[in-house]
Amino acid sequence: TSEVPNESSLVPPIVVLKEHETSYYRRSDVEIKNRICGEIRYAAKQAQLAFKIADMAFDETISTRNFLIEATSSI
């Protein structure tokens, strides 16, 4: 194996494996990956919610009262 330098001290260095070597992940690597994926999913949901509220704001068929109810219940 050879290590590729990584500037971040929070993330362990990337290990490049040769063809005959098997890959394994330490528990902390999987936890980091899962945390990043979770944060990305959360950001995507928040963006989706923002687009929904923006669409409702310009929908003339929705009353101001219903818009406020929907927007505040979504937050």
Jmol script that loads the backbone (N, CA, C; Angstrom):
load data "model"
ATOM      1  N   THR A   1       0.835  -1.196   0.000  1.00  0.00           N
ATOM      2  CA  THR A   1       0.000   0.000   0.000  1.00  0.00           C
ATOM      3  C   THR A   1       0.871   1.246   0.000  1.00  0.00           C
ATOM      4  N   SER A   2       0.316   2.306  -0.507  1.00  0.00           N
ATOM      5  CA  SER A   2       0.989   3.599  -0.445  1.00  0.00           C
ATOM      6  C   SER A   2      -0.027   4.610   0.040  1.00  0.00           C
ATOM      7  N   GLU A   3       0.422   5.571   0.805  1.00  0.00           N
ATOM      8  CA  GLU A   3      -0.491   6.568   1.354  1.00  0.00           C
ATOM      9  C   GLU A   3      -0.451   7.840   0.527  1.00  0.00           C
ATOM     10  N   VAL A   4      -1.626   8.377   0.259  1.00  0.00           N
ATOM     11  CA  VAL A   4      -1.757   9.638  -0.451  1.00  0.00           C
ATOM     12  C   VAL A   4      -1.885  10.717   0.609  1.00  0.00           C
ATOM     13  N   PRO A   5      -1.063  11.769   0.571  1.00  0.00           N
ATOM     14  CA  PRO A   5      -1.145  12.807   1.605  1.00  0.00           C
ATOM     15  C   PRO A   5      -2.524  13.460   1.634  1.00  0.00           C
ATOM     16  N   ASN A   6      -2.973  13.780   2.820  1.00  0.00           N
ATOM     17  CA  ASN A   6      -4.269  14.412   3.004  1.00  0.00           C
ATOM     18  C   ASN A   6      -4.068  15.621   3.915  1.00  0.00           C
ATOM     19  N   GLU A   7      -4.591  16.771   3.507  1.00  0.00           N
ATOM     20  CA  GLU A   7      -4.366  18.001   4.263  1.00  0.00           C
ATOM     21  C   GLU A   7      -5.186  18.069   5.545  1.00  0.00           C
ATOM     22  N   SER A   8      -6.301  17.372   5.589  1.00  0.00           N
ATOM     23  CA  SER A   8      -7.173  17.459   6.757  1.00  0.00           C
ATOM     24  C   SER A   8      -6.692  16.540   7.865  1.00  0.00           C
ATOM     25  N   SER A   9      -6.607  17.082   9.071  1.00  0.00           N
ATOM     26  CA  SER A   9      -6.179  16.262  10.204  1.00  0.00           C
ATOM     27  C   SER A   9      -7.339  15.446  10.766  1.00  0.00           C
ATOM     28  N   LEU A  10      -8.581  15.783  10.385  1.00  0.00           N
ATOM     29  CA  LEU A  10      -9.742  15.063  10.896  1.00  0.00           C
ATOM     30  C   LEU A  10     -10.009  13.765  10.145  1.00  0.00           C
ATOM     31  N   VAL A  11      -9.576  13.704   8.916  1.00  0.00           N
ATOM     32  CA  VAL A  11      -9.838  12.535   8.080  1.00  0.00           C
ATOM     33  C   VAL A  11      -8.547  11.754   7.925  1.00  0.00           C
ATOM     34  N   PRO A  12      -8.583  10.429   8.153  1.00  0.00           N
ATOM     35  CA  PRO A  12      -7.359   9.643   7.991  1.00  0.00           C
ATOM     36  C   PRO A  12      -6.893   9.657   6.540  1.00  0.00           C
ATOM     37  N   PRO A  13      -5.610   9.430   6.287  1.00  0.00           N
ATOM     38  CA  PRO A  13      -5.119   9.462   4.912  1.00  0.00           C
ATOM     39  C   PRO A  13      -5.773   8.386   4.055  1.00  0.00           C
ATOM     40  N   ILE A  14      -5.875   8.661   2.767  1.00  0.00           N
ATOM     41  CA  ILE A  14      -6.429   7.698   1.821  1.00  0.00           C
ATOM     42  C   ILE A  14      -5.363   6.651   1.547  1.00  0.00           C
ATOM     43  N   VAL A  15      -5.763   5.399   1.585  1.00  0.00           N
ATOM     44  CA  VAL A  15      -4.821   4.315   1.324  1.00  0.00           C
ATOM     45  C   VAL A  15      -5.122   3.751  -0.053  1.00  0.00           C
ATOM     46  N   VAL A  16      -4.111   3.728  -0.919  1.00  0.00           N
ATOM     47  CA  VAL A  16      -4.253   3.171  -2.256  1.00  0.00           C
ATOM     48  C   VAL A  16      -3.739   1.740  -2.209  1.00  0.00           C
ATOM     49  N   LEU A  17      -4.623   0.788  -2.525  1.00  0.00           N
ATOM     50  CA  LEU A  17      -4.261  -0.624  -2.455  1.00  0.00           C
ATOM     51  C   LEU A  17      -3.783  -1.131  -3.807  1.00  0.00           C
ATOM     52  N   LYS A  18      -2.846  -2.047  -3.768  1.00  0.00           N
ATOM     53  CA  LYS A  18      -2.410  -2.716  -4.985  1.00  0.00           C
ATOM     54  C   LYS A  18      -3.433  -3.793  -5.318  1.00  0.00           C
ATOM     55  N   GLU A  19      -3.390  -4.325  -6.539  1.00  0.00           N
ATOM     56  CA  GLU A  19      -4.413  -5.258  -7.003  1.00  0.00           C
ATOM     57  C   GLU A  19      -4.587  -6.471  -6.100  1.00  0.00           C
ATOM     58  N   HIS A  20      -3.522  -7.028  -5.576  1.00  0.00           N
ATOM     59  CA  HIS A  20      -3.605  -8.257  -4.794  1.00  0.00           C
ATOM     60  C   HIS A  20      -4.007  -8.028  -3.341  1.00  0.00           C
ATOM     61  N   GLU A  21      -4.119  -6.782  -2.908  1.00  0.00           N
ATOM     62  CA  GLU A  21      -4.458  -6.480  -1.524  1.00  0.00           C
ATOM     63  C   GLU A  21      -5.970  -6.312  -1.363  1.00  0.00           C
ATOM     64  N   THR A  22      -6.464  -6.684  -0.210  1.00  0.00           N
ATOM     65  CA  THR A  22      -7.892  -6.518   0.054  1.00  0.00           C
ATOM     66  C   THR A  22      -8.126  -5.215   0.801  1.00  0.00           C
ATOM     67  N   SER A  23      -9.302  -4.698   0.641  1.00  0.00           N
ATOM     68  CA  SER A  23      -9.656  -3.427   1.266  1.00  0.00           C
ATOM     69  C   SER A  23     -10.466  -3.683   2.531  1.00  0.00           C
ATOM     70  N   TYR A  24     -10.238  -2.895   3.541  1.00  0.00           N
ATOM     71  CA  TYR A  24     -11.059  -2.935   4.745  1.00  0.00           C
ATOM     72  C   TYR A  24     -11.153  -1.514   5.276  1.00  0.00           C
ATOM     73  N   TYR A  25     -12.219  -1.264   5.991  1.00  0.00           N
ATOM     74  CA  TYR A  25     -12.421   0.063   6.559  1.00  0.00           C
ATOM     75  C   TYR A  25     -12.432  -0.048   8.072  1.00  0.00           C
ATOM     76  N   ARG A  26     -11.770   0.861   8.710  1.00  0.00           N
ATOM     77  CA  ARG A  26     -11.853   0.939  10.163  1.00  0.00           C
ATOM     78  C   ARG A  26     -13.217   1.503  10.535  1.00  0.00           C
ATOM     79  N   ARG A  27     -13.634   1.226  11.743  1.00  0.00           N
ATOM     80  CA  ARG A  27     -14.942   1.688  12.193  1.00  0.00           C
ATOM     81  C   ARG A  27     -15.071   3.208  12.079  1.00  0.00           C
ATOM     82  N   SER A  28     -14.026   3.923  12.418  1.00  0.00           N
ATOM     83  CA  SER A  28     -14.107   5.385  12.369  1.00  0.00           C
ATOM     84  C   SER A  28     -14.291   5.892  10.943  1.00  0.00           C
ATOM     85  N   ASP A  29     -13.717   5.188   9.967  1.00  0.00           N
ATOM     86  CA  ASP A  29     -13.897   5.579   8.566  1.00  0.00           C
ATOM     87  C   ASP A  29     -15.367   5.469   8.171  1.00  0.00           C
ATOM     88  N   VAL A  30     -16.005   4.378   8.568  1.00  0.00           N
ATOM     89  CA  VAL A  30     -17.416   4.170   8.254  1.00  0.00           C
ATOM     90  C   VAL A  30     -18.274   5.205   8.979  1.00  0.00           C
ATOM     91  N   GLU A  31     -17.937   5.507  10.217  1.00  0.00           N
ATOM     92  CA  GLU A  31     -18.683   6.519  10.965  1.00  0.00           C
ATOM     93  C   GLU A  31     -18.573   7.885  10.306  1.00  0.00           C
ATOM     94  N   ILE A  32     -17.390   8.234   9.829  1.00  0.00           N
ATOM     95  CA  ILE A  32     -17.193   9.515   9.139  1.00  0.00           C
ATOM     96  C   ILE A  32     -18.034   9.550   7.870  1.00  0.00           C
ATOM     97  N   LYS A  33     -17.986   8.465   7.092  1.00  0.00           N
ATOM     98  CA  LYS A  33     -18.764   8.384   5.853  1.00  0.00           C
ATOM     99  C   LYS A  33     -20.257   8.513   6.149  1.00  0.00           C
ATOM    100  N   ASN A  34     -20.733   7.795   7.145  1.00  0.00           N
ATOM    101  CA  ASN A  34     -22.151   7.844   7.491  1.00  0.00           C
ATOM    102  C   ASN A  34     -22.568   9.234   7.957  1.00  0.00           C
ATOM    103  N   ARG A  35     -21.708   9.885   8.705  1.00  0.00           N
ATOM    104  CA  ARG A  35     -22.031  11.239   9.179  1.00  0.00           C
ATOM    105  C   ARG A  35     -22.113  12.221   8.008  1.00  0.00           C
ATOM    106  N   ILE A  36     -21.159  12.131   7.092  1.00  0.00           N
ATOM    107  CA  ILE A  36     -21.167  13.007   5.917  1.00  0.00           C
ATOM    108  C   ILE A  36     -22.410  12.754   5.081  1.00  0.00           C
ATOM    109  N   CYS A  37     -22.741  11.478   4.855  1.00  0.00           N
ATOM    110  CA  CYS A  37     -23.937  11.141   4.074  1.00  0.00           C
ATOM    111  C   CYS A  37     -25.197  11.664   4.760  1.00  0.00           C
ATOM    112  N   GLY A  38     -25.243  11.546   6.077  1.00  0.00           N
ATOM    113  CA  GLY A  38     -26.389  12.058   6.821  1.00  0.00           C
ATOM    114  C   GLY A  38     -26.530  13.563   6.697  1.00  0.00           C
ATOM    115  N   GLU A  39     -25.414  14.260   6.759  1.00  0.00           N
ATOM    116  CA  GLU A  39     -25.440  15.720   6.616  1.00  0.00           C
ATOM    117  C   GLU A  39     -25.890  16.124   5.209  1.00  0.00           C
ATOM    118  N   ILE A  40     -25.442  15.383   4.208  1.00  0.00           N
ATOM    119  CA  ILE A  40     -25.843  15.675   2.825  1.00  0.00           C
ATOM    120  C   ILE A  40     -27.337  15.429   2.651  1.00  0.00           C
ATOM    121  N   ARG A  41     -27.837  14.326   3.205  1.00  0.00           N
ATOM    122  CA  ARG A  41     -29.277  14.038   3.120  1.00  0.00           C
ATOM    123  C   ARG A  41     -30.091  15.138   3.803  1.00  0.00           C
ATOM    124  N   TYR A  42     -29.627  15.588   4.968  1.00  0.00           N
ATOM    125  CA  TYR A  42     -30.327  16.653   5.691  1.00  0.00           C
ATOM    126  C   TYR A  42     -30.352  17.940   4.860  1.00  0.00           C
ATOM    127  N   ALA A  43     -29.215  18.292   4.272  1.00  0.00           N
ATOM    128  CA  ALA A  43     -29.146  19.505   3.442  1.00  0.00           C
ATOM    129  C   ALA A  43     -30.070  19.383   2.232  1.00  0.00           C
ATOM    130  N   ALA A  44     -30.126  18.198   1.632  1.00  0.00           N
ATOM    131  CA  ALA A  44     -31.005  17.988   0.478  1.00  0.00           C
ATOM    132  C   ALA A  44     -32.471  18.123   0.882  1.00  0.00           C
ATOM    133  N   LYS A  45     -32.833  17.581   2.050  1.00  0.00           N
ATOM    134  CA  LYS A  45     -34.216  17.708   2.527  1.00  0.00           C
ATOM    135  C   LYS A  45     -34.569  19.161   2.802  1.00  0.00           C
ATOM    136  N   GLN A  46     -33.639  19.904   3.395  1.00  0.00           N
ATOM    137  CA  GLN A  46     -33.883  21.314   3.680  1.00  0.00           C
ATOM    138  C   GLN A  46     -34.051  22.103   2.380  1.00  0.00           C
ATOM    139  N   ALA A  47     -33.238  21.797   1.381  1.00  0.00           N
ATOM    140  CA  ALA A  47     -33.353  22.478   0.086  1.00  0.00           C
ATOM    141  C   ALA A  47     -34.693  22.146  -0.561  1.00  0.00           C
ATOM    142  N   GLN A  48     -35.091  20.875  -0.468  1.00  0.00           N
ATOM    143  CA  GLN A  48     -36.376  20.457  -1.031  1.00  0.00           C
ATOM    144  C   GLN A  48     -37.523  21.206  -0.345  1.00  0.00           C
ATOM    145  N   LEU A  49     -37.444  21.347   0.961  1.00  0.00           N
ATOM    146  CA  LEU A  49     -38.458  22.074   1.717  1.00  0.00           C
ATOM    147  C   LEU A  49     -38.488  23.547   1.311  1.00  0.00           C
ATOM    148  N   ALA A  50     -37.323  24.142   1.122  1.00  0.00           N
ATOM    149  CA  ALA A  50     -37.253  25.548   0.711  1.00  0.00           C
ATOM    150  C   ALA A  50     -37.894  25.742  -0.662  1.00  0.00           C
ATOM    151  N   PHE A  51     -37.634  24.818  -1.599  1.00  0.00           N
ATOM    152  CA  PHE A  51     -38.248  24.915  -2.929  1.00  0.00           C
ATOM    153  C   PHE A  51     -39.764  24.748  -2.844  1.00  0.00           C
ATOM    154  N   LYS A  52     -40.229  23.852  -1.976  1.00  0.00           N
ATOM    155  CA  LYS A  52     -41.668  23.649  -1.811  1.00  0.00           C
ATOM    156  C   LYS A  52     -42.321  24.929  -1.294  1.00  0.00           C
ATOM    157  N   ILE A  53     -41.708  25.551  -0.299  1.00  0.00           N
ATOM    158  CA  ILE A  53     -42.258  26.787   0.267  1.00  0.00           C
ATOM    159  C   ILE A  53     -42.219  27.916  -0.765  1.00  0.00           C
ATOM    160  N   ALA A  54     -41.138  27.991  -1.535  1.00  0.00           N
ATOM    161  CA  ALA A  54     -41.044  29.022  -2.578  1.00  0.00           C
ATOM    162  C   ALA A  54     -42.116  28.814  -3.642  1.00  0.00           C
ATOM    163  N   ASP A  55     -42.344  27.566  -4.040  1.00  0.00           N
ATOM    164  CA  ASP A  55     -43.402  27.284  -5.020  1.00  0.00           C
ATOM    165  C   ASP A  55     -44.767  27.687  -4.473  1.00  0.00           C
ATOM    166  N   MET A  56     -45.014  27.376  -3.210  1.00  0.00           N
ATOM    167  CA  MET A  56     -46.291  27.732  -2.592  1.00  0.00           C
ATOM    168  C   MET A  56     -46.463  29.243  -2.505  1.00  0.00           C
ATOM    169  N   ALA A  57     -45.373  29.967  -2.299  1.00  0.00           N
ATOM    170  CA  ALA A  57     -45.449  31.425  -2.176  1.00  0.00           C
ATOM    171  C   ALA A  57     -45.949  32.070  -3.462  1.00  0.00           C
ATOM    172  N   PHE A  58     -45.646  31.450  -4.599  1.00  0.00           N
ATOM    173  CA  PHE A  58     -46.057  32.018  -5.884  1.00  0.00           C
ATOM    174  C   PHE A  58     -47.306  31.354  -6.455  1.00  0.00           C
ATOM    175  N   ASP A  59     -47.869  30.405  -5.725  1.00  0.00           N
ATOM    176  CA  ASP A  59     -49.090  29.725  -6.176  1.00  0.00           C
ATOM    177  C   ASP A  59     -50.296  30.583  -5.808  1.00  0.00           C
ATOM    178  N   GLU A  60     -50.974  31.101  -6.821  1.00  0.00           N
ATOM    179  CA  GLU A  60     -52.100  32.003  -6.583  1.00  0.00           C
ATOM    180  C   GLU A  60     -53.336  31.284  -6.057  1.00  0.00           C
ATOM    181  N   THR A  61     -53.362  29.958  -6.150  1.00  0.00           N
ATOM    182  CA  THR A  61     -54.528  29.210  -5.670  1.00  0.00           C
ATOM    183  C   THR A  61     -54.474  28.954  -4.164  1.00  0.00           C
ATOM    184  N   ILE A  62     -53.345  29.224  -3.535  1.00  0.00           N
ATOM    185  CA  ILE A  62     -53.195  29.014  -2.093  1.00  0.00           C
ATOM    186  C   ILE A  62     -53.371  30.353  -1.384  1.00  0.00           C
ATOM    187  N   SER A  63     -54.277  30.386  -0.426  1.00  0.00           N
ATOM    188  CA  SER A  63     -54.506  31.629   0.321  1.00  0.00           C
ATOM    189  C   SER A  63     -53.308  31.918   1.224  1.00  0.00           C
ATOM    190  N   THR A  64     -53.192  33.166   1.619  1.00  0.00           N
ATOM    191  CA  THR A  64     -52.101  33.563   2.515  1.00  0.00           C
ATOM    192  C   THR A  64     -52.178  32.782   3.820  1.00  0.00           C
ATOM    193  N   ARG A  65     -53.385  32.611   4.325  1.00  0.00           N
ATOM    194  CA  ARG A  65     -53.577  31.861   5.576  1.00  0.00           C
ATOM    195  C   ARG A  65     -53.064  30.424   5.428  1.00  0.00           C
ATOM    196  N   ASN A  66     -53.486  29.735   4.357  1.00  0.00           N
ATOM    197  CA  ASN A  66     -53.045  28.353   4.144  1.00  0.00           C
ATOM    198  C   ASN A  66     -51.539  28.275   3.898  1.00  0.00           C
ATOM    199  N   PHE A  67     -51.011  29.266   3.201  1.00  0.00           N
ATOM    200  CA  PHE A  67     -49.561  29.289   2.976  1.00  0.00           C
ATOM    201  C   PHE A  67     -48.817  29.377   4.305  1.00  0.00           C
ATOM    202  N   LEU A  68     -49.257  30.283   5.177  1.00  0.00           N
ATOM    203  CA  LEU A  68     -48.607  30.437   6.478  1.00  0.00           C
ATOM    204  C   LEU A  68     -48.723  29.164   7.318  1.00  0.00           C
ATOM    205  N   ILE A  69     -49.885  28.530   7.270  1.00  0.00           N
ATOM    206  CA  ILE A  69     -50.066  27.280   8.014  1.00  0.00           C
ATOM    207  C   ILE A  69     -49.121  26.204   7.483  1.00  0.00           C
ATOM    208  N   GLU A  70     -49.080  26.033   6.176  1.00  0.00           N
ATOM    209  CA  GLU A  70     -48.206  25.019   5.564  1.00  0.00           C
ATOM    210  C   GLU A  70     -46.733  25.315   5.825  1.00  0.00           C
ATOM    211  N   ALA A  71     -46.352  26.574   5.655  1.00  0.00           N
ATOM    212  CA  ALA A  71     -44.939  26.944   5.823  1.00  0.00           C
ATOM    213  C   ALA A  71     -44.484  26.744   7.262  1.00  0.00           C
ATOM    214  N   THR A  72     -45.294  27.169   8.224  1.00  0.00           N
ATOM    215  CA  THR A  72     -44.876  27.032   9.623  1.00  0.00           C
ATOM    216  C   THR A  72     -44.933  25.588  10.101  1.00  0.00           C
ATOM    217  N   SER A  73     -45.843  24.794   9.564  1.00  0.00           N
ATOM    218  CA  SER A  73     -45.896  23.387   9.980  1.00  0.00           C
ATOM    219  C   SER A  73     -44.765  22.582   9.353  1.00  0.00           C
ATOM    220  N   SER A  74     -44.218  23.059   8.253  1.00  0.00           N
ATOM    221  CA  SER A  74     -43.104  22.365   7.592  1.00  0.00           C
ATOM    222  C   SER A  74     -41.777  22.628   8.273  1.00  0.00           C
ATOM    223  N   ILE A  75     -41.694  23.735   8.977  1.00  0.00           N
ATOM    224  CA  ILE A  75     -40.416  24.124   9.587  1.00  0.00           C
ATOM    225  C   ILE A  75     -40.183  23.411  10.880  1.00  0.00           C
TER     226      ILE A  75
END
end "model"
wireframe off; spacefill off
backbone 0.3
color backbone group
